[in-house]
Amino acid sequence: MRRKRWWKSVLYWLILVIGLAVSMALIFNQQVKDYLVGSYQPQVTKTTVANNVKKRASYDFSNVKDLNLQTVAKARAKKESVNVIGVISIPSIKLRIPIAKGIDNTTLALAAGTMRADQVMGEGNYPLAAHNMANGSKILFSPLYYHGKVGQMAYITDMKKIYEYKLYERTFIDATQVDVVNNTKDKILTLITCDATGARRLMMRGKLVKVVDFNEAPQELQQNLSGKYTNGQ
């Protein structure tokens, strides 16, 4: 009889602990994701970019999943597989995150990913995709969704040169409209992220207006592109 009561007591406390753990996970889900993404601060140098740009990457859009806690945790465990090749910054909306090669789940959990194998900074169409976490999040391209406007300046760099674009288009497109990543004669930057529902995509485009050597750019811009990434801050 006592043994039966003991098992009931153990079962009760076990259920209580599991329930509390699940509740805490749900409550702090966003905070944990913010921390896991925000604490990813890879050092980007000319050398790392030169090495990573040669590596293979996946460009299969169909395999990309939503950015949930499990995906982020797995990505942090495999962060060495993220091939960082630069930085993107839109100072007016406090967005500054690494650019990495490809669009697999690990890459997109921690960075903005390139969307074509042949794209080159400052040449033709340079498309980038990153997640939008909604609810006012500061992670990845979330600031682009909430605060991105036509007329803002966007900068990308491979740490050798800085490419300055002026955003001229903000529009929503169907998720199936993949032709927007195709190359173009015009030198443009194409930024893609999900809308609040996840059903459609926000697309913002910028026109190349200036290219400068990194070391010859204004100190404020150099410091901005070399600073800590804004994920989760």
Secondary structure, 3 states (H helix, E strand, C coil): CHHHHHHHHHHHHHHHHHHHHHHHHHHCHHHHHHHHHHCCCCCCCHHHHHHHCCCCCCCCHHHCCCCCHHHHHHHHHCHHHCCEEEEEEEHHHCEEEEEECCCCHHHHHHCEEECCCCCECCECEEEEECCCCCCCCCCCCHHHHHHCCCCCEEEEECCCEEEEEEEEEEEEEECCCHHHHCCCCCCEEEEEEECCCCCEEEEEEEEEEEEEEHHHCCHHHHHHHHCCCCCCC
